[in-house]
Amino acid sequence: MVARIVLLNGVGSAGKTSIAKALQSIAHVPLLHIKMDAFLDMLPEAMVGHPDGLVFEPMELDGKPAVAIRSGPVADRAFRGMRHSVAALAAQGNDLVVDEVLLGTKAREYAELLSPFRLYRVGVFAPLNVLEARERQRGDRLIGLARWQYDRVHQNMTYDLELDTSRASPMTCAELIRDTFSL
């Protein structure tokens, strides 16, 4: 059987991880959960704030705080490794749910790497004011990441399913994914 991959794409704090965990709990098939944050955590601390790793640049957009993300060669290799890891796990017959923040050419690379499998692209959305409120409530996010990512993450993306997490709970979203893709 060909592996199935649910690729959740959305701005930080959109609810991707909560949806992925809910989906794991109700799917009729075992799903491995691959988190972009796990790959971020693999970077040495010295690479955070370093031009070879990840740099978070405070700025203003529309008169409000924003944080731009710039990645260097070390971070780029780690995230390229993540995409290849997803393909390697699927090649072993694992069904997956991947939570990602797709910027730049990552979506194209995923499409190429995952072409032998059943790839379901799911856009995870919420209004900017909701995302920013979640950023503040969480306490583990840089305030302004959502604002910077908001117009970039879904740019030029085509989805098999779109979810608005300001209108539906993680479980409701998971049920919709499960039922839509027969998982």
C-alpha positions as CSV (number, residue, x, y, z in Angstrom):
1,M,0.0,0.0,0.0
2,V,1.2,3.5,-0.9
3,A,2.0,5.7,2.2
4,R,-0.4,8.6,2.8
5,I,1.0,12.0,4.0
6,V,-1.1,14.8,5.4
7,L,0.9,18.0,5.1
8,L,-0.5,20.6,7.4
9,N,0.8,24.1,6.4
10,G,0.1,27.2,8.3
11,V,1.4,30.2,10.2
12,G,2.9,29.5,13.6
13,S,0.1,29.3,16.3
14,A,-2.5,28.3,13.6
15,G,-3.1,25.0,15.4
16,K,-1.2,22.5,13.3
17,T,0.3,20.5,16.1
18,S,-3.1,20.3,18.0
19,I,-4.8,19.1,14.8
20,A,-2.0,16.6,14.2
21,K,-2.3,15.1,17.7
22,A,-6.1,15.0,17.4
23,L,-5.8,13.3,14.0
24,Q,-3.5,10.7,15.5
25,S,-6.0,9.9,18.2
26,I,-8.9,9.3,15.8
27,A,-7.5,8.0,12.6
28,H,-8.2,4.5,11.6
29,V,-4.5,4.1,10.6
30,P,-1.4,4.8,12.7
31,L,0.0,8.1,11.7
32,L,3.5,9.3,12.6
33,H,3.6,13.0,13.5
34,I,6.6,14.9,12.1
35,K,7.0,18.4,13.6
36,M,9.0,21.2,12.1
37,D,9.6,22.3,15.7
38,A,11.5,19.1,16.4
39,F,13.9,19.9,13.6
40,L,14.3,23.5,15.0
41,D,15.1,22.0,18.4
42,M,17.9,19.9,16.7
43,L,19.9,23.1,15.9
44,P,22.7,23.9,18.3
45,E,21.8,26.9,20.5
46,A,24.7,28.7,19.0
47,M,23.0,28.6,15.6
48,V,20.0,30.6,16.9
49,G,20.7,34.2,16.2
50,H,23.7,33.2,14.0
51,P,23.6,34.0,10.2
52,D,24.5,30.4,9.4
53,G,21.6,29.1,11.4
54,L,18.4,31.1,12.1
55,V,18.1,34.8,12.6
56,F,15.0,36.4,14.0
57,E,14.9,40.0,12.9
58,P,12.5,42.3,14.8
59,M,10.7,44.8,12.6
60,E,7.5,46.6,12.1
61,L,4.7,45.8,9.7
62,D,1.6,48.0,9.5
63,G,2.9,49.8,12.6
64,K,2.9,46.6,14.7
65,P,5.7,44.3,15.8
66,A,6.8,41.6,13.4
67,V,9.7,39.1,13.4
68,A,11.3,38.1,10.1
69,I,13.0,34.8,9.8
70,R,16.2,34.4,7.9
71,S,17.9,31.0,7.5
72,G,21.5,30.3,6.7
73,P,23.2,27.1,5.4
74,V,23.1,25.1,8.6
75,A,19.3,25.7,9.1
76,D,18.7,25.1,5.4
77,R,20.4,21.7,5.6
78,A,18.4,20.7,8.6
79,F,15.1,21.6,7.0
80,R,16.1,20.0,3.7
81,G,16.9,16.9,5.9
82,M,13.4,17.1,7.4
83,R,11.8,17.0,3.9
84,H,14.0,14.1,2.9
85,S,13.2,12.4,6.3
86,V,9.5,12.6,5.5
87,A,10.1,10.9,2.2
88,A,12.2,8.2,3.8
89,L,9.6,7.4,6.4
90,A,6.9,7.2,3.8
91,A,9.1,5.0,1.6
92,Q,9.1,2.5,4.5
93,G,5.3,2.4,4.4
94,N,4.5,4.8,7.2
95,D,1.5,7.0,7.0
96,L,2.4,10.5,8.2
97,V,1.0,13.8,9.4
98,V,3.5,16.6,9.0
99,D,3.1,20.0,10.5
100,E,5.1,22.7,8.6
101,V,5.5,26.3,7.9
102,L,6.2,26.3,4.2
103,L,8.1,29.3,2.9
104,G,9.9,29.8,-0.4
105,T,10.6,26.7,-2.4
106,K,9.9,24.1,0.2
107,A,6.5,23.3,-1.2
108,R,8.0,22.5,-4.6
109,E,10.6,20.2,-3.0
110,Y,8.0,18.4,-1.0
111,A,5.9,17.9,-4.2
112,E,8.9,16.3,-5.9
113,L,10.0,14.2,-3.0
114,L,6.6,13.0,-2.1
115,S,5.3,12.3,-5.7
116,P,5.4,8.5,-5.2
117,F,3.0,8.8,-2.2
118,R,-0.5,10.0,-1.6
119,L,0.1,13.6,-0.5
120,Y,-2.8,15.6,1.0
121,R,-2.1,19.3,1.3
122,V,-4.1,21.0,4.1
123,G,-4.0,24.7,4.6
124,V,-4.5,25.7,8.3
125,F,-5.8,29.2,8.6
126,A,-6.9,31.7,11.2
127,P,-7.4,35.5,11.1
128,L,-4.3,37.5,12.0
129,N,-5.8,38.9,15.2
130,V,-6.5,35.4,16.4
131,L,-3.0,34.2,15.6
132,E,-1.5,37.2,17.4
133,A,-3.7,36.6,20.5
134,R,-2.5,32.9,20.5
135,E,1.1,34.0,20.2
136,R,0.7,36.1,23.3
137,Q,-1.2,33.4,25.2
138,R,1.3,30.7,24.5
139,G,4.3,32.6,25.9
140,D,6.7,30.4,23.9
141,R,6.6,32.4,20.6
142,L,8.3,35.5,19.5
143,I,5.6,38.2,19.2
144,G,5.4,39.1,15.6
145,L,6.2,35.8,13.9
146,A,2.6,35.3,12.8
147,R,2.4,38.8,11.4
148,W,5.5,38.3,9.3
149,Q,4.5,34.8,8.1
150,Y,0.8,35.7,7.5
151,D,1.1,36.8,3.9
152,R,3.9,34.5,3.0
153,V,2.9,31.0,4.2
154,H,-0.1,30.4,1.9
155,Q,1.3,32.4,-1.0
156,N,1.0,30.4,-4.3
157,M,-0.3,27.3,-2.5
158,T,-3.0,25.0,-3.6
159,Y,-4.7,22.8,-1.0
160,D,-6.8,19.7,-1.1
161,L,-8.5,21.0,2.1
162,E,-8.6,24.3,3.9
163,L,-9.4,24.7,7.6
164,D,-10.1,27.8,9.7
165,T,-9.1,27.1,13.3
166,S,-10.9,30.2,14.6
167,R,-14.2,28.4,13.6
168,A,-13.4,24.8,14.4
169,S,-11.7,22.9,17.2
170,P,-8.6,20.8,16.6
171,M,-10.8,17.7,16.9
172,T,-13.4,18.9,14.4
173,C,-10.6,19.7,12.0
174,A,-9.0,16.3,12.6
175,E,-12.4,14.6,11.9
176,L,-12.8,16.5,8.7
177,I,-9.3,15.5,7.5
178,R,-9.9,11.8,8.5
179,D,-13.2,11.7,6.7
180,T,-12.1,13.6,3.6
181,F,-9.1,11.5,3.0
182,S,-10.4,8.2,4.4
183,L,-7.8,7.9,7.2
